[in-house]
């Protein structure tokens, strides 16, 4: 008898074959620690497959603290084919760190997220839920409205501009959709959209109708001059704290009876995020603006000093700014020097002397109380800008006397709401404006993010959805502002977006509610590296969409915009 036949009979007699077959099947289903997914790229990022052993701090992270984040992501994604089995597997876990590590190993490939130029370093900032004082009814003190969705704010697919200066459109709810001439309810509209840019996630413009003309939606300055036809969720007493609420994207409002209401980001007016800093601004706004240049306000004297928690970057502009604000003679501009190899892509590779940068001159003038010389206004926000936190480089603009496309009188054709008169100008020149939804009162859960689920303090991120699919686990490595710059290496979840969170290795870390969370958010501004954990099926689809490489290179024109082509999460051009 053949030796293999005798061996198999022996195994059968001893009941070992079923166990061996089960073990073999299990080995096929559970990848080894060094199993790598296929490499791929998009127009916005490159994804390098790595083993979990290469994630710094992966074995020491308290993964059970991330369970709520994973549960929330499954709440939103469990009906999607790539996630159904994953979420069923998660529901069966005992919740231990070991069980969770095995779960991620079974279901996700790990990828280091890199810029299109294959740079691994990026930027991480922080945001939180502020607390504002408010009232349900307007009075002389509480006169700044926290608006819900305006009834005249519409969206228009960016592709409609390809039809030329006019287009046949039909309104369905708050959307303007292309239509054939003569379609019931359709009309021909003139498109006066200037340099309006679509939202990166849904590829839609935020617009309004002016008769049969489609225009960009109102700017902040126009909104503040007369009340909108929109619900008012509450009235607050400080326009600049309301602006901070809009930058953070969510917060709580304490009413006269001591009760709290929570508001979360609902929509934005489609205008670019262009903050300006003036000496009359409150300290919080000045601090936020200065922080983006690696500076902080000294605790004792209020003098500006380099922030030791931010990596040293050779930057003549910052040196000039420190000198001016400290009353010292500006140092001479240094010769151009190459930046360190670890400098994130969002930072300038070769800093220029301050005299060559009108934006920096305007920042210095504004912070010194001088009349700022307005730099040329960019046609669109820079790629690194974001809405939940000020961008890595400020674009400073002087308030426009009349918005483009207007007659100079914002109130001439503006509908007036029943809620009362306008709050008047706040003096904030940023044209962007955020509208909110009421997400209930005070409670243990965090605010609702862009994924539609509550955020987890310290475990949720706001990301660019083109580079990091919403709901995905993301492992980060940066410095911990709560531990004097010690390592912060933990598993997070991409559950929110920000109008100014742009770029491949770029995220905003949600720290929670209140003053302590606010301090952590203000202190979070550092280099970071990030790793995307992607379901196997999505990784295979992303690699197939990347197409074949020619000598290791792929044309950006052939790559898609999103990692995952899903109309609920990220829309392709």
C-alpha positions in Angstrom: 0.0 0.0 0.0 1.2 3.5 -0.9 2.8 5.2 2.1 0.6 8.3 1.8 -2.5 6.2 1.7 -1.4 4.4 4.9 -0.7 7.7 6.6 -4.1 9.2 5.6 -5.8 6.1 7.0 -3.8 6.4 10.1 -5.0 10.0 10.5 -8.6 9.1 9.8 -8.5 6.3 12.4 -7.2 8.7 15.0 -9.6 11.5 14.1 -6.8 13.8 13.2 -7.7 14.6 9.5 -10.7 16.9 10.3 -8.6 18.9 12.7 -5.8 19.2 10.1 -8.2 20.2 7.4 -9.7 22.9 9.7 -6.3 24.2 10.5 -5.4 24.4 6.8 -8.6 26.3 6.1 -8.0 28.7 9.0 -4.5 29.3 7.7 -5.9 30.3 4.4 -8.4 32.7 6.0 -6.1 34.4 8.5 -3.1 36.1 6.9 0.2 36.0 8.5 1.6 39.2 10.1 3.8 40.0 7.1 1.0 39.5 4.5 1.0 42.6 2.3 -1.8 44.0 0.2 -1.3 45.2 -3.4 0.3 48.7 -3.8 -1.8 51.4 -5.4 -2.1 55.1 -5.9 -4.7 57.8 -6.5 -4.3 61.4 -7.8 -3.9 62.6 -4.2 -1.8 60.0 -2.4 0.3 56.9 -2.7 -0.2 53.8 -0.6 2.7 51.6 0.4 1.8 48.1 1.7 3.4 47.3 5.0 3.2 44.6 7.7 1.5 45.4 11.0 5.0 44.8 12.6 6.1 48.1 10.9 3.4 50.2 12.6 5.3 51.9 15.5 3.5 51.2 18.7 0.9 48.8 17.2 1.6 46.1 19.8 1.4 48.5 22.8 -1.8 50.4 21.8 -4.8 49.8 24.1 -7.0 48.7 21.2 -10.0 48.1 23.5 -10.2 51.9 23.8 -10.8 52.0 20.0 -13.8 49.6 20.2 -16.4 52.4 20.2 -14.8 54.0 17.2 -15.0 50.7 15.3 -18.5 50.1 16.4 -19.5 53.5 15.1 -17.9 52.9 11.8 -19.7 49.6 11.4 -23.0 51.4 12.3 -22.5 53.5 9.1 -20.8 50.9 6.8 -22.1 47.5 7.8 -24.5 47.3 4.8 -21.7 47.9 2.3 -20.4 44.7 0.7 -16.8 45.1 1.7 -17.8 45.7 5.4 -20.7 43.3 6.0 -18.5 40.3 7.0 -16.0 42.5 8.8 -18.7 44.0 11.1 -20.2 40.6 11.7 -16.7 39.4 12.8 -16.3 42.5 15.0 -19.6 41.8 16.8 -18.4 38.3 17.8 -15.3 39.6 19.5 -14.7 39.5 23.3 -13.3 43.0 23.2 -9.8 42.2 24.4 -6.7 43.8 22.9 -5.5 40.4 21.6 -8.9 39.7 20.0 -8.9 43.1 18.3 -5.4 42.7 16.9 -6.4 39.4 15.4 -9.5 41.0 14.0 -7.6 43.7 12.2 -5.0 41.3 11.0 -7.8 39.0 9.5 -9.7 41.8 7.7 -7.5 44.7 6.8 -4.3 45.3 4.9 -2.0 48.0 6.3 -0.8 50.8 4.1 1.5 53.7 4.8 -0.1 56.9 3.4 2.2 59.0 1.4 2.0 62.1 -0.7 1.9 61.8 -4.5 5.7 62.5 -4.3 6.1 59.6 -1.9 6.8 61.7 1.2 5.6 60.0 4.4 5.4 63.0 6.7 2.4 65.2 7.0 0.5 67.4 9.5 -1.9 66.7 12.3 -3.9 69.3 14.2 -6.7 69.2 16.7 -10.2 70.3 17.3 -12.8 70.1 20.0 -16.3 71.1 21.1 -16.4 74.6 22.5 -19.1 75.9 24.9 -21.1 79.1 24.0 -23.6 81.1 26.0 -26.9 81.3 24.2 -30.6 82.1 24.3 -33.7 80.7 22.5 -34.9 84.2 21.8 -33.0 87.2 20.5 -32.3 90.2 22.6 -29.9 93.1 22.6 -27.0 91.0 23.9 -27.7 87.7 22.3 -28.1 88.8 18.7 -25.9 86.4 16.7 -27.9 83.6 15.1 -26.7 80.0 14.9 -28.3 79.1 11.6 -29.7 75.8 10.4 -29.9 75.0 6.7 -31.1 78.0 4.6 -34.0 77.3 2.4 -32.4 79.1 -0.6 -29.1 77.2 -0.4 -29.0 74.8 -3.3 -26.4 72.4 -4.7 -25.4 72.0 -8.4 -23.2 69.3 -9.8 -19.9 70.8 -10.9 -20.2 69.0 -14.3 -23.1 71.4 -15.2 -20.5 74.1 -15.9 -19.3 72.0 -18.8 -22.5 72.9 -20.7 -21.3 76.5 -21.1 -22.7 79.9 -19.9 -26.2 78.5 -19.5 -27.9 75.2 -18.7 -31.3 73.6 -18.5 -31.9 72.7 -14.9 -34.8 71.3 -12.7 -35.0 71.8 -9.0 -35.5 68.7 -6.8 -35.4 69.5 -3.1 -32.3 71.5 -2.5 -30.6 70.2 -5.7 -30.4 71.6 -9.2 -30.2 68.8 -11.7 -29.5 68.8 -15.5 -32.7 68.5 -17.6 -33.7 68.3 -21.2 -35.3 71.4 -22.7 -39.0 71.2 -22.2 -38.9 68.9 -19.2 -41.7 69.6 -16.7 -40.5 72.1 -14.1 -37.2 72.8 -15.9 -35.9 76.1 -17.0 -32.9 77.6 -18.7 -30.5 79.3 -16.3 -27.5 81.6 -16.7 -24.5 80.2 -14.8 -22.7 83.2 -13.2 -20.4 81.1 -11.0 -17.1 82.9 -11.4 -14.4 81.0 -9.7 -16.7 78.9 -7.4 -15.2 75.6 -6.5 -17.1 72.4 -5.7 -17.0 70.5 -2.4 -14.3 67.8 -2.7 -16.5 65.1 -1.3 -19.6 65.4 -3.4 -18.3 67.5 -6.3 -21.2 70.0 -6.0 -21.3 73.8 -5.9 -23.2 75.6 -3.2 -25.4 78.1 -5.1 -28.5 80.3 -5.0 -31.0 81.4 -7.6 -31.3 85.1 -8.5 -34.2 84.9 -10.9 -33.0 82.7 -13.7 -29.3 83.2 -12.8 -27.4 80.7 -10.7 -24.9 82.4 -8.4 -22.5 81.3 -5.7 -24.1 81.3 -2.3 -23.9 84.3 -0.1 -20.6 85.2 1.6 -20.3 85.7 5.4 -20.4 89.5 4.9 -23.7 89.2 2.9 -25.2 86.8 5.4 -24.4 89.0 8.3 -26.0 92.1 6.7 -29.5 90.6 6.7 -31.1 87.6 8.2 -31.4 84.5 6.1 -34.5 82.5 5.4 -33.3 79.8 7.7 -34.2 78.3 11.1 -32.3 79.8 14.0 -31.1 77.1 16.5 -30.0 79.6 19.1 -28.8 83.1 19.6 -25.3 83.7 21.0 -23.6 86.8 22.5 -20.2 86.7 20.8 -19.7 86.7 17.0 -16.1 85.6 17.4 -17.0 82.6 19.5 -19.6 81.7 16.9 -16.8 81.9 14.4 -14.7 79.5 16.5 -17.7 77.2 16.6 -17.8 77.2 12.9 -14.1 76.5 12.6 -14.4 73.5 15.1 -17.5 72.2 13.3 -19.5 71.4 16.5 -20.1 72.5 20.0 -22.6 73.0 22.8 -24.7 76.0 23.7 -25.8 76.7 27.3 -29.2 78.3 27.5 -30.7 80.6 30.1 -32.2 77.7 32.1 -28.9 75.9 32.3 -29.8 73.3 29.7 -27.4 72.5 26.8 -28.1 71.9 23.2 -25.5 70.3 20.9 -25.0 71.5 17.4 -23.0 69.8 14.6 -21.9 70.8 11.2 -24.6 70.4 8.5 -23.6 72.5 5.5 -21.2 75.3 4.4 -21.8 78.2 2.0 -19.3 77.0 -0.5 -17.0 80.0 -0.1 -13.3 79.4 0.6 -11.9 79.4 4.1 -9.8 82.6 4.2 -9.2 83.8 7.8 -7.7 87.2 8.6 -6.2 88.1 11.9 -6.5 91.6 13.3 -5.4 93.1 16.6 -9.0 93.6 17.6 -9.6 89.8 17.3 -9.9 88.0 20.6 -6.9 86.1 22.0 -8.2 82.7 20.9 -8.4 83.6 17.3 -5.0 85.3 17.3 -3.5 82.2 19.0 -5.0 79.9 16.5 -3.7 81.9 13.6 -0.2 82.2 15.1 -0.1 78.5 16.0 -0.3 77.6 12.4 3.2 79.2 11.9 4.8 77.3 14.8 4.4 80.0 17.4 2.6 80.4 20.7 1.7 83.1 23.2 3.9 82.9 26.3 1.9 82.1 29.4 3.3 84.8 31.6 4.1 87.9 29.5 2.0 87.2 26.5 5.1 87.7 24.3 5.5 85.5 21.3 8.1 82.7 21.4 9.0 79.7 19.4 6.9 76.7 20.4 9.2 73.9 21.6 6.5 71.3 20.9 6.7 72.1 17.2 9.7 70.6 15.3 12.3 73.2 14.3 11.9 74.2 10.7 14.3 76.7 9.0 11.8 79.4 8.1 12.9 83.0 7.5 9.3 84.2 7.4 8.7 83.0 11.0 12.0 84.6 12.2 10.9 87.9 10.7 7.5 87.6 12.3 8.9 86.8 15.8 11.2 89.8 15.6 8.5 92.3 14.5 6.1 91.1 17.2 8.8 91.2 19.8 9.8 94.7 18.9 13.2 93.7 17.7 15.0 94.5 14.5 14.2 91.9 11.9 17.1 89.6 11.2 18.5 89.6 7.8 17.0 87.1 5.4 19.1 84.0 5.3 20.3 82.4 2.1 18.0 79.8 0.7 18.6 76.4 2.3 17.1 73.0 1.4 14.5 71.9 3.9 15.1 68.8 6.1 14.1 65.6 4.4 11.4 65.1 7.1 9.5 68.3 6.3 5.9 67.6 5.5 4.7 68.3 2.0 2.3 70.9 3.4 5.3 73.0 4.6 7.3 75.2 2.1 10.3 73.2 0.8 12.4 76.4 0.4 11.3 79.3 2.7 11.4 82.7 1.1 12.4 86.0 2.7 9.5 87.8 4.2 9.8 90.7 1.8 8.9 88.4 -1.0 5.6 87.3 0.6 2.7 89.7 0.6 0.6 87.4 2.8 3.3 87.5 5.6 3.6 91.3 5.3 -0.2 91.5 5.7 -0.1 89.2 8.7 2.6 91.3 10.4 0.7 94.5 9.7 -2.6 93.1 11.0 -1.0 91.7 14.2 0.9 95.0 14.7 -2.3 97.0 14.3 -1.1 98.6 11.1 -3.2 99.0 8.0 -2.6 95.7 6.2 -1.5 95.9 2.6 -4.0 93.4 1.0 -2.2 90.7 -1.0 -3.7 89.4 -4.2 -6.7 87.2 -3.4 -6.2 83.6 -4.7 -8.8 82.3 -7.1 -9.4 79.3 -4.8 -8.3 78.0 -1.4 -4.9 76.5 -1.2 -4.9 72.6 -1.1 -3.7 72.6 2.5 -6.6 74.7 3.8 -9.2 73.3 6.1 -12.4 74.4 7.9 -12.2 72.6 11.3 -8.8 74.1 12.0 -6.9 77.0 10.4 -4.7 75.8 7.5 -1.0 75.2 7.6 -0.4 78.5 5.7 -2.7 81.5 6.0 -4.2 83.2 3.0 -5.0 86.7 4.2 -7.4 88.9 2.5 -8.8 92.4 3.1 -12.6 92.6 3.4 -14.2 93.1 0.0 -16.3 96.2 -0.4 -18.8 94.3 -2.5 -18.7 90.6 -3.4 -18.2 89.5 -6.9 -21.4 89.4 -8.9 -23.3 91.7 -6.5 -24.6 95.2 -7.1 -22.9 96.5 -4.0 -26.0 96.3 -1.9 -26.3 92.9 -0.2 -29.7 93.5 1.1 -31.3 94.6 -2.1 -32.4 91.1 -3.2 -31.9 89.1 0.0 -34.9 87.4 1.5 -35.7 88.4 5.1 -36.4 85.7 7.6 -39.1 85.9 10.2 -36.6 85.4 13.0 -35.6 89.0 13.2 -33.2 91.5 11.7 -29.6 91.0 10.9 -26.9 90.7 13.5 -24.8 93.3 11.7 -21.2 92.9 10.6 -18.9 91.0 12.9 -15.8 92.4 11.2 -14.6 88.9 10.3 -13.5 89.0 6.7 -13.5 85.2 6.1 -16.1 84.6 3.4 -16.9 81.0 4.5 -19.8 80.3 6.8 -21.1 77.1 8.4 -24.7 76.0 9.1 -25.6 73.6 11.9 -28.1 71.0 12.9 -29.4 70.4 16.4 -28.2 66.9 17.5 -29.8 66.9 20.9 -28.9 67.9 24.4 -25.9 67.1 26.6 -25.0 63.4 26.7 -22.1 61.0 26.9 -21.7 60.6 23.1 -19.6 62.9 21.0 -20.9 65.1 18.3 -22.0 63.6 15.0 -19.3 63.8 12.3 -19.4 63.7 8.5 -19.8 59.9 8.6 -23.1 60.4 10.4 -22.0 58.7 13.7 -20.9 60.1 17.0 -17.2 61.0 17.3 -15.0 59.3 20.0 -12.7 61.7 21.9 -9.1 60.8 21.2 -10.0 58.2 18.6 -11.8 60.0 15.8 -10.1 62.0 13.0 -11.3 64.5 10.4 -9.6 63.7 7.1 -9.6 64.4 3.4 -12.0 61.7 2.2 -10.2 61.5 -1.2 -7.1 60.0 0.5 -8.6 58.3 3.6 -12.1 56.7 3.1 -14.6 57.7 5.7 -15.1 55.0 8.4 -11.6 53.5 7.9 -9.3 52.7 10.7 -6.1 54.8 10.6 -3.0 54.3 12.7 -1.1 57.5 13.5 2.3 58.3 14.9 3.0 61.8 16.2 3.8 63.6 19.4 1.4 63.7 22.4 0.6 67.2 23.6 -0.7 65.7 26.9 2.7 64.1 27.6 5.2 66.8 26.9 5.8 65.7 23.4 6.1 62.0 24.1 4.9 59.5 21.4 1.3 59.4 20.4 0.8 56.1 18.6 -2.7 54.8 18.4 -5.5 53.5 16.2 -8.0 56.1 15.1 -11.1 56.2 12.9 -11.7 58.5 9.9 -15.2 59.7 10.9 -15.3 63.4 10.0 -14.1 65.9 7.4 -13.1 69.5 7.4 -13.5 72.2 4.7 -9.8 72.9 5.3 -8.4 69.4 5.9 -6.7 68.9 2.5 -3.9 66.6 1.5 -2.8 63.0 1.8 -1.0 62.8 5.2 -3.3 65.3 6.9 -5.8 64.9 9.8 -7.5 66.8 12.6 -7.7 64.9 15.9 -10.9 65.3 17.8 -10.1 65.8 21.5 -13.7 66.0 23.0 -15.6 68.7 24.9 -14.6 71.5 27.2 -11.6 73.6 28.3 -9.1 70.7 28.7 -10.0 69.3 25.3 -9.5 72.8 23.9 -6.1 73.1 25.4 -5.1 69.8 23.8 -6.6 70.9 20.5 -4.6 74.1 20.5 -1.4 72.2 21.4 -1.9 69.7 18.6 0.1 70.9 15.6 2.8 68.5 14.6 4.3 66.3 12.0 2.7 62.9 11.7 2.8 59.7 9.8 -0.3 57.7 9.1 -1.3 54.2 8.0 -4.6 53.3 6.4 -6.1 49.9 7.3 -8.2 49.0 4.3 -10.6 46.0 3.8 -9.1 43.3 1.5 -11.8 43.8 -1.1 -11.4 47.5 -1.2 -7.6 47.2 -1.5 -7.9 44.8 -4.4 -10.4 47.2 -6.2 -8.1 50.2 -5.5 -5.1 48.4 -7.0 -7.1 47.3 -10.1 -8.2 51.0 -10.6 -4.6 52.1 -10.4 -3.9 50.3 -13.6 -0.6 48.8 -14.8 2.6 50.6 -14.0 5.2 51.5 -16.6 8.7 51.2 -15.0 7.1 51.9 -11.6 5.4 55.1 -12.7 1.7 55.8 -13.3 0.3 58.8 -15.0 -1.8 61.0 -12.7 -4.3 61.4 -15.5 -5.2 57.7 -15.4 -5.6 57.6 -11.6 -8.9 58.1 -9.9 -9.6 60.8 -7.3 -10.9 58.6 -4.4 -9.5 55.4 -2.8 -13.0 54.0 -2.7 -15.4 54.9 -5.5 -18.5 55.3 -3.3 -21.1 58.1 -3.9 -21.8 58.1 -0.2 -18.2 58.8 0.7 -16.3 60.3 -2.2 -17.4 61.2 -5.7 -15.2 60.8 -8.7 -14.8 63.7 -11.1 
